[in-house]
Structures are given as structure tokens and as C-alpha cells.
Amino acid sequence: MSPTNLAAPTEGPKWLVDLRGRAAVEAASLEAPSATEELWRYSPINDLNLQDFETVEAPTSPTLAQATLDRLVGERAATVVLVDGYCSSITSPGLPEGVTVSCDSEVVPTGIPSYRSHLDALHDALTPALITVDVPSGVTVSSPIVILHELVQHHALTAPWLVVRLGAGASARVVEIAVGGGTTLTLSSSQFEVGSGAHLRHVAVQLASPLAWHLARQVATVDRDATFESFSVGLGGAYDRVHTEVTITGSGGSSKLRSLYLGTDNQVHDIRTVQDHAAPHTTSDLLCKGAVADSATSVYTGTIKIRNGAIRSDAVQNNHNLVLGEHARAESVPNLDIQENDVRCAHGSTVGPVDEEQRYYLESRGIEPEVAERLLVTGFFEDALDQLPISEVAPLVREVLSARLSSTLGVEVNHG
């Protein structure tokens, strides 16, 4: 996994250039991740060879961006198009006064996490730009802000970086979409700072090439009486990993995390979550649902952490998996780290085929077996799709999911 063939960008504000240098030193000192580590357990990370990839020095023009954006509904407050991690264009027809969306921010982001892996440091060493969304206190952005990441050059390593900051009482909706690529590696970082009383809704949709590796890290801090809702959709990629950590730092804060994935062929969908309650009277609710067919694999590892002093915290974690192929596999590992007594925590996990009792019920009422299967799988996904927190992206997700189910499993998702 030697990164000697990867050259860091040299442009950008001074703080970013300095950060790249420090991160490169850290990357050189950290060992490559291994599937023997708990953080990468069950993953194909041992198959990654960084010598197969190169950094992009001269990004090309987007080819899929407009067609993808056209599949969204409604108006957009702003649209950022990235090509191989570089900012290609920003349009902002509907941004309220004071809200900024930028690709060349001079503001150093706070809370840059310590590098826990070689790949974390490598991301910061190679990122070409920081995309920032700043919403001042008390401002509401009614229409979604869309960040579209298009992968164009083959064998490219890309490192997009998004920071979203909401002031006290602010409200916004942010959509990230990844499309395109061939044999590519994406190390994506998204950071969210939700101020007191603010409300941030976020949807990330991964539609990359079946040959692509897409590794995303999402980190959020949620202040007093604030709400963070995030929904991750994984449909593309050879290896699709989303690592989400939400720390609720203020009393009355809450988070709602949702994930949906469909694995076919030899895909691996890997979801890791941390619900960290660092203050009293906080709530978190997680639901992760997906299906695997053919020889696909899904991995879910989640931790509910209740820190000392976080009394009256309420946390729920559920992971449900449909295994639709004889050679498909789903791993589910829920964890609890409870350091306080006066709390409520619950977690559940299911792994298995379509429920035979439900199938029998439908067939006993004259429904053909293949139709019964279609109805049950449709219902499984519709339950999750109904919880998308940004309705403008729902048609795109439904369309792609329906096509995947129809071509691979002979199952169609209702578009109603």
C-alpha cells in the first residue's frame, strides 16, 4: 500500500497546504489498515494496493453531472460539481443572504480528528480543496444544497472534503451524490457542525462504478437542542464503506441515522457507526437496512456509547438484512459502551431470507410465489425509503434501486 506514486496538490490556502504536509508525515508513519483490526474486520481492505492508483493533476470536464442533477426534483439553493475531487463549478441561485458555499475557504475547520489510520491521513495529504457550507445563526435554507462528486479518470485516487457548519437555530438540507468512475479509489470526508437549536438534514447517495472503491467518513457534532438527520444510500461500487460518528455534545441534542444498501455480484457494503452521547438528556435513533444477493457481502458494526454523566440518554440501534442469494453473506455486530446507569439503550439485529411466514400468508391468499417475493422485498425497501429526510432526492434513489432490483432479482420497487 505504499503511496510513493501519489503526488499531493500544491494549490490552495496556506492552512490547507500546511495541513497536507503534516498529514503526509503522519501517513508515512502509520501502518496500512488490516482486516485483522476491529475497525476493518470482515472488510476486503487487505486487497487494496495504492500502487494501482494515481492522483489527478489536471481534472477533466464532467460528463454525468448534469444528467444526474436532472433526475432530482424541485429547486436547489446551490449546486457544487466536483470532478475527481476538484471543484468544477458552483451555482447558488437560491441561497439566503449570509449563507456561503465555497471551494476556497480561508477558514480553518475546527475539530480535525486525529488520524487513526493511514487512509485518514492520506485523505488530508491529497485533498485538492475544502468545500464549505456555512449557514449563519437563525437562517433557514429551504431548498437543498447539492454536492455532486463525479469520478472521471480511471485508476484515480480522489479525496473530496466537505465541511458543513450551522449556527444556532439555523436549518439546512445537504445532499451528496457520487457517480461515475472505473477502477478508482475515493477517500471521502464529510464533517458537520450543528449549532445549538439547529437542524441539519443530510443524504449521501453512492452510485459509483461497479469497479470503484468508495470509502467515506462522516463526522458530526450536535450541540444543545440541535438535531442531525443523515441517510446514506449505497448502491454502486465494488467496496462501499461508510463510517459515521455522531457526538451529541449538548443537552437535548438528537441524531437520527439511516442507511440503505443493495449488494449484488461480488459487492461489499460496509457500514460502521458510532452514536456517542456526551451530554445528558440526549437521544439517538439508528436504522440500517439492506439486502445482498449473488455473492455480495454486507457488514454492519455499530457502537452506542454513553459517557459518564450523560444521564437520561436514550439510544436505539437496529440493523436488518435480507440475504437473497445462496452465496451472499451479511455480518452484523452491535456493541454497547455504557458508562452511566440512568439511561435507556436498545439494539436489535436480524439476518436472513425473506420471512417464510409472510410469504406463506401471501401465497395462501392466492398470490403467486414470485409475486409474493416481489411484494416482500419491495416492502422491505419502501419502509426505509419513506424515511428519506430530503424528498427531492427520492426519485433518483427509487429509480436506481428499482432498476438494480429488476435486472438482478426480477423485483420492482413501487414508485408511488
C-alpha positions as CSV (number, residue, x, y, z in Angstrom):
1,M,0.0,0.0,0.0
2,S,2.9,2.4,-0.5
3,P,1.7,5.8,-1.6
4,T,5.0,6.8,-3.2
5,N,3.3,7.2,-6.6
6,L,0.8,9.7,-5.2
7,A,1.6,13.4,-5.5
8,A,-0.1,16.0,-3.3
9,P,-1.7,19.1,-4.8
10,T,0.2,22.3,-4.2
11,E,-2.5,24.9,-4.7
12,G,-4.9,26.3,-2.0
13,P,-4.9,28.5,1.1
14,K,-1.8,28.3,3.3
15,W,-3.5,26.4,6.1
16,L,-4.5,23.7,3.6
17,V,-1.0,23.5,2.1
18,D,0.4,23.2,5.6
19,L,-2.1,20.6,6.6
20,R,-1.3,18.5,3.6
21,G,2.4,18.5,4.6
22,R,1.6,17.5,8.2
23,A,-0.8,14.8,7.1
24,A,1.8,13.4,4.6
25,V,4.2,12.9,7.5
26,E,1.6,11.2,9.6
27,A,0.6,9.0,6.7
28,A,4.2,7.8,6.3
29,S,4.3,6.9,10.0
30,L,1.1,5.0,10.2
31,E,0.7,1.4,9.2
32,A,-1.7,0.4,6.4
33,P,-5.1,-0.8,7.7
34,S,-5.6,-4.5,8.0
35,A,-8.7,-6.8,8.2
36,T,-7.2,-8.1,11.5
37,E,-8.2,-4.8,13.1
38,E,-11.7,-4.5,14.6
39,L,-12.2,-1.3,12.6
40,W,-11.7,-3.2,9.4
41,R,-13.0,-6.6,10.4
42,Y,-14.8,-8.5,7.6
43,S,-13.6,-5.9,5.0
44,P,-11.6,-6.6,1.8
45,I,-9.1,-3.9,2.9
46,N,-6.1,-6.3,2.5
47,D,-6.8,-6.4,-1.2
48,L,-6.1,-2.6,-1.6
49,N,-2.9,-1.7,-3.3
50,L,-2.3,2.0,-3.6
51,Q,0.2,1.4,-6.4
52,D,-2.8,0.8,-8.6
53,F,-3.9,4.4,-8.3
54,E,-2.6,7.9,-9.2
55,T,-3.6,11.4,-8.1
56,V,-5.3,13.6,-10.5
57,E,-3.2,16.6,-11.6
58,A,-5.5,18.1,-14.3
59,P,-9.1,17.3,-13.8
60,T,-11.3,17.0,-16.9
61,S,-14.8,18.2,-17.6
62,P,-17.9,16.5,-16.0
63,T,-19.8,14.1,-18.2
64,L,-22.5,12.6,-16.0
65,A,-23.2,15.5,-13.6
66,Q,-26.0,17.3,-15.5
67,A,-27.9,14.2,-16.3
68,T,-27.7,13.1,-12.7
69,L,-28.8,16.5,-11.4
70,D,-31.7,16.5,-13.8
71,R,-33.1,13.4,-12.0
72,L,-33.6,15.4,-8.9
73,V,-36.9,17.2,-8.3
74,G,-37.6,20.7,-7.1
75,E,-35.4,23.7,-6.8
76,R,-31.8,23.7,-5.4
77,A,-30.4,26.5,-3.2
78,A,-26.9,25.8,-4.5
79,T,-25.1,23.1,-6.6
80,V,-21.4,22.2,-6.4
81,V,-19.9,19.9,-9.0
82,L,-16.7,18.2,-8.2
83,V,-14.6,16.3,-10.8
84,D,-12.2,13.8,-9.3
85,G,-12.2,15.9,-6.1
86,Y,-11.6,19.2,-7.8
87,C,-14.2,22.0,-7.8
88,S,-15.6,22.3,-11.3
89,S,-18.5,24.7,-10.7
90,I,-20.7,26.4,-8.1
91,T,-24.1,27.8,-8.8
92,S,-26.2,29.4,-6.0
93,P,-29.5,30.8,-7.2
94,G,-31.4,30.2,-4.0
95,L,-29.0,31.0,-1.1
96,P,-30.4,33.3,1.6
97,E,-28.3,36.3,2.5
98,G,-25.3,35.4,4.6
99,V,-25.1,31.8,3.6
100,T,-21.8,30.9,1.8
101,V,-20.9,27.9,-0.3
102,S,-17.2,27.9,-1.2
103,C,-14.4,25.8,-2.6
104,D,-11.5,28.1,-1.4
105,S,-12.3,28.9,2.2
106,E,-9.7,30.6,4.2
107,V,-11.4,29.5,7.4
108,V,-9.6,26.6,9.0
109,P,-12.1,23.9,10.0
110,T,-12.3,23.1,13.7
111,G,-12.3,19.6,15.2
112,I,-10.0,18.0,12.6
113,P,-9.8,14.4,14.1
114,S,-6.6,12.7,14.9
115,Y,-5.5,10.3,12.3
116,R,-6.5,6.8,13.3
117,S,-5.5,5.1,10.1
118,H,-3.1,5.5,7.2
119,L,-6.0,6.3,4.9
120,D,-7.4,9.1,7.2
121,A,-4.0,10.9,6.9
122,L,-3.7,10.1,3.2
123,H,-7.0,11.8,2.6
124,D,-5.8,15.1,4.1
125,A,-2.5,14.8,2.4
126,L,-4.1,14.5,-1.0
127,T,-7.3,16.6,-0.9
128,P,-7.3,19.3,-3.6
129,A,-9.8,21.6,-1.9
130,L,-12.2,22.1,1.0
131,I,-15.8,22.6,0.2
132,T,-17.5,24.6,2.9
133,V,-21.2,25.3,3.6
134,D,-21.7,28.0,6.3
135,V,-25.2,28.9,7.5
136,P,-25.4,31.7,10.0
137,S,-27.4,31.6,13.2
138,G,-31.1,31.8,12.7
139,V,-31.1,31.4,8.9
140,T,-33.1,28.7,7.1
141,V,-32.1,27.4,3.7
142,S,-35.3,26.0,2.3
143,S,-34.1,24.2,-0.8
144,P,-31.4,21.6,-0.8
145,I,-27.7,22.3,-1.3
146,V,-26.3,19.6,-3.6
147,I,-22.7,18.4,-3.8
148,L,-22.1,16.2,-6.8
149,H,-18.9,14.2,-6.9
150,E,-18.2,12.8,-10.4
151,L,-15.4,10.3,-10.9
152,V,-13.9,10.5,-14.4
153,Q,-10.3,9.4,-14.7
154,H,-9.6,5.7,-14.3
155,H,-7.1,4.5,-11.7
156,A,-7.5,7.8,-9.9
157,L,-7.3,8.3,-6.2
158,T,-9.7,11.2,-5.2
159,A,-10.1,12.8,-1.8
160,P,-13.1,15.2,-1.6
161,W,-13.6,17.1,1.7
162,L,-16.9,18.7,2.8
163,V,-17.5,20.8,5.9
164,V,-21.0,22.0,6.8
165,R,-21.4,24.4,9.7
166,L,-24.8,25.6,11.0
167,G,-25.1,28.4,13.5
168,A,-27.5,28.5,16.4
169,G,-31.1,28.0,15.3
170,A,-30.2,27.5,11.6
171,S,-31.7,24.9,9.3
172,A,-30.4,23.4,6.1
173,R,-30.6,20.3,3.9
174,V,-27.4,18.9,2.2
175,V,-27.2,16.2,-0.5
176,E,-24.0,14.4,-1.6
177,I,-24.1,12.3,-4.7
178,A,-21.2,10.2,-6.0
179,V,-21.3,9.0,-9.7
180,G,-19.1,7.6,-12.4
181,G,-15.6,6.2,-12.2
182,G,-14.0,2.9,-13.2
183,T,-11.2,1.3,-11.2
184,T,-11.0,4.2,-8.8
185,L,-10.4,4.8,-5.1
186,T,-12.3,7.6,-3.3
187,L,-11.4,8.7,0.2
188,S,-14.3,11.0,1.1
189,S,-14.5,13.1,4.3
190,S,-17.7,15.0,5.4
191,Q,-17.8,17.0,8.7
192,F,-20.9,18.5,10.2
193,E,-21.1,21.1,13.0
194,V,-24.7,21.6,14.1
195,G,-25.1,24.6,16.5
196,S,-27.5,24.8,19.4
197,G,-31.1,24.6,18.3
198,A,-30.1,24.0,14.7
199,H,-31.5,21.3,12.4
200,L,-29.4,19.7,9.6
201,R,-30.7,17.0,7.2
202,H,-28.2,15.2,5.1
203,V,-28.4,12.5,2.4
204,A,-25.4,10.8,0.8
205,V,-26.1,8.6,-2.3
206,Q,-23.3,6.5,-3.7
207,L,-23.8,5.4,-7.3
208,A,-20.2,4.8,-8.4
209,S,-19.0,2.3,-11.0
210,P,-19.1,-1.4,-10.0
211,L,-15.3,-1.3,-10.1
212,A,-14.8,1.6,-7.8
213,W,-13.8,1.6,-4.1
214,H,-15.6,4.3,-2.2
215,L,-14.6,4.9,1.4
216,A,-16.5,7.7,3.2
217,R,-16.0,9.1,6.7
218,Q,-18.8,11.2,8.2
219,V,-18.2,13.0,11.5
220,A,-20.8,15.2,13.2
221,T,-21.1,17.2,16.4
222,V,-24.5,18.1,17.7
223,D,-25.0,20.9,20.2
224,R,-27.7,21.6,22.7
225,D,-31.3,21.0,21.5
226,A,-30.0,20.5,17.9
227,T,-31.0,17.8,15.5
228,F,-28.9,15.9,12.9
229,E,-30.6,13.6,10.4
230,S,-28.4,11.6,8.0
231,F,-29.4,9.0,5.4
232,S,-26.7,7.0,3.5
233,V,-27.6,5.1,0.3
234,G,-25.1,2.6,-1.1
235,L,-25.9,1.1,-4.5
236,G,-22.7,1.3,-6.5
237,G,-19.1,0.4,-6.0
238,A,-17.1,-2.8,-5.6
239,Y,-16.3,-1.9,-2.0
240,D,-18.6,0.7,-0.4
241,R,-17.7,1.8,3.1
242,V,-19.4,4.5,5.2
243,H,-18.0,5.2,8.7
244,T,-20.3,7.6,10.6
245,E,-19.6,9.1,14.0
246,V,-22.1,11.4,15.7
247,T,-21.2,13.0,19.0
248,I,-24.0,14.8,20.8
249,T,-22.3,17.4,22.9
250,G,-25.3,19.4,24.3
251,S,-28.2,18.5,26.4
252,G,-31.4,17.9,24.4
253,G,-29.5,17.2,21.2
254,S,-30.5,14.3,19.0
255,S,-29.4,12.3,16.0
256,K,-31.3,10.1,13.5
257,L,-29.2,7.9,11.3
258,R,-30.5,5.8,8.4
259,S,-28.6,3.6,5.9
260,L,-29.9,1.6,2.9
261,Y,-27.8,-0.7,0.7
262,L,-28.2,-3.3,-2.0
263,G,-25.4,-5.7,-2.9
264,T,-25.2,-7.8,-6.0
265,D,-22.4,-9.7,-7.8
266,N,-19.4,-9.5,-5.5
267,Q,-20.1,-6.1,-4.0
268,V,-19.2,-5.4,-0.3
269,H,-21.3,-2.8,1.6
270,D,-19.6,-1.9,4.9
271,I,-21.4,0.3,7.4
272,R,-19.7,1.4,10.7
273,T,-21.4,3.7,13.1
274,V,-20.8,5.4,16.5
275,Q,-23.6,7.0,18.4
276,D,-21.7,9.0,21.1
277,H,-23.8,10.6,23.9
278,A,-21.5,13.1,25.6
279,A,-24.2,15.1,27.4
280,P,-27.4,14.3,29.4
281,H,-30.9,14.1,28.1
282,T,-29.8,13.2,24.5
283,T,-31.3,10.8,22.0
284,S,-30.1,8.9,19.0
285,D,-32.0,6.6,16.7
286,L,-30.3,4.4,14.1
287,L,-31.8,2.1,11.5
288,C,-29.6,0.3,8.9
289,K,-31.3,-1.9,6.3
290,G,-30.1,-3.7,3.3
291,A,-30.1,-6.7,1.1
292,V,-27.4,-8.9,-0.5
293,A,-27.7,-11.3,-3.4
294,D,-25.4,-13.4,-5.6
295,S,-22.0,-13.4,-3.8
296,A,-22.3,-10.0,-2.2
297,T,-21.4,-9.2,1.4
298,S,-22.7,-6.7,3.9
299,V,-21.0,-5.7,7.1
300,Y,-22.5,-3.6,9.9
301,T,-20.7,-2.7,13.1
302,G,-22.2,-0.2,15.4
303,T,-21.5,1.2,18.8
304,I,-23.7,3.0,21.2
305,K,-21.5,5.0,23.6
306,I,-23.0,6.6,26.7
307,R,-20.3,8.7,28.5
308,N,-20.2,9.2,32.3
309,G,-22.6,12.0,33.2
310,A,-24.8,11.5,30.1
311,I,-27.8,10.7,32.3
312,R,-31.3,10.1,30.8
313,S,-29.8,9.4,27.4
314,D,-32.0,7.3,25.1
315,A,-30.3,5.4,22.2
316,V,-31.7,2.9,19.7
317,Q,-29.8,0.8,17.2
318,N,-31.3,-1.6,14.6
319,N,-29.7,-3.4,11.7
320,H,-31.9,-5.6,9.4
321,N,-30.5,-7.7,6.5
322,L,-32.1,-9.7,3.7
323,V,-30.0,-12.5,2.3
324,L,-31.3,-13.2,-1.2
325,G,-28.7,-15.5,-2.5
326,E,-27.2,-18.8,-1.5
327,H,-23.7,-17.4,-1.6
328,A,-24.5,-14.0,-0.2
329,R,-23.4,-13.1,3.4
330,A,-24.3,-10.5,6.0
331,E,-22.4,-9.7,9.2
332,S,-24.0,-7.7,12.0
333,V,-22.1,-6.7,15.1
334,P,-23.9,-4.3,17.5
335,N,-21.9,-3.0,20.5
336,L,-22.7,-1.1,23.7
337,D,-20.3,1.0,25.7
338,I,-22.3,2.3,28.7
339,Q,-20.6,4.3,31.4
340,E,-23.8,5.6,33.1
341,N,-26.7,4.0,34.9
342,D,-29.7,6.2,34.4
343,V,-30.1,5.6,30.6
344,R,-32.1,3.7,28.1
345,C,-30.4,1.7,25.3
346,A,-31.8,-0.9,22.9
347,H,-30.3,-2.7,19.9
348,G,-31.5,-5.3,17.5
349,S,-30.2,-7.2,14.5
350,T,-31.7,-9.6,12.0
351,V,-30.0,-11.6,9.2
352,G,-31.9,-14.0,7.0
353,P,-34.0,-14.6,3.9
354,V,-37.5,-13.3,3.2
355,D,-39.8,-14.1,6.1
356,E,-41.4,-17.5,5.3
357,E,-44.5,-16.8,7.4
358,Q,-45.1,-13.6,5.5
359,R,-44.5,-15.4,2.2
360,Y,-46.9,-18.2,3.2
361,Y,-49.6,-15.7,4.3
362,L,-49.5,-14.0,0.8
363,E,-49.4,-17.3,-1.1
364,S,-52.3,-18.7,1.0
365,R,-54.4,-15.9,-0.4
366,G,-53.7,-16.8,-4.0
367,I,-50.7,-14.7,-4.7
368,E,-48.1,-16.4,-6.9
369,P,-44.7,-17.2,-5.2
370,E,-42.6,-14.8,-7.4
371,V,-45.2,-12.0,-6.8
372,A,-45.1,-12.6,-3.1
373,E,-41.3,-12.4,-3.1
374,R,-41.5,-9.1,-5.1
375,L,-44.0,-7.6,-2.6
376,L,-42.0,-8.6,0.4
377,V,-38.7,-7.2,-0.9
378,T,-40.5,-4.1,-2.1
379,G,-42.0,-3.5,1.3
380,F,-38.6,-4.0,3.0
381,F,-37.0,-1.2,1.0
382,E,-40.1,1.0,0.9
383,D,-40.1,1.2,4.7
384,A,-36.6,2.7,4.6
385,L,-37.2,4.9,1.5
386,D,-40.2,6.5,3.2
387,Q,-37.8,7.9,5.8
388,L,-35.6,9.9,3.4
389,P,-35.2,13.3,5.0
390,I,-34.8,15.2,1.7
391,S,-37.7,14.4,-0.7
392,E,-36.0,15.9,-3.7
393,V,-33.6,13.1,-3.9
394,A,-36.2,10.3,-3.5
395,P,-37.0,9.9,-7.2
396,L,-33.3,9.3,-8.1
397,V,-32.8,6.7,-5.4
398,R,-36.1,4.9,-6.2
399,E,-35.2,4.8,-9.9
400,V,-31.7,3.4,-9.5
401,L,-32.8,0.9,-6.8
402,S,-35.8,-0.2,-8.9
403,A,-33.5,-0.8,-11.9
404,R,-31.0,-2.8,-9.8
405,L,-33.7,-5.0,-8.3
406,S,-35.4,-5.5,-11.6
407,S,-32.3,-6.5,-13.5
408,T,-30.7,-8.6,-10.8
409,L,-33.5,-10.1,-8.8
410,G,-36.6,-9.7,-11.0
411,V,-38.0,-7.4,-8.3
412,E,-39.5,-4.0,-8.9
413,V,-39.9,-1.2,-6.4
414,N,-43.1,0.7,-6.4
415,H,-42.6,4.4,-7.4
416,G,-45.8,5.6,-5.7
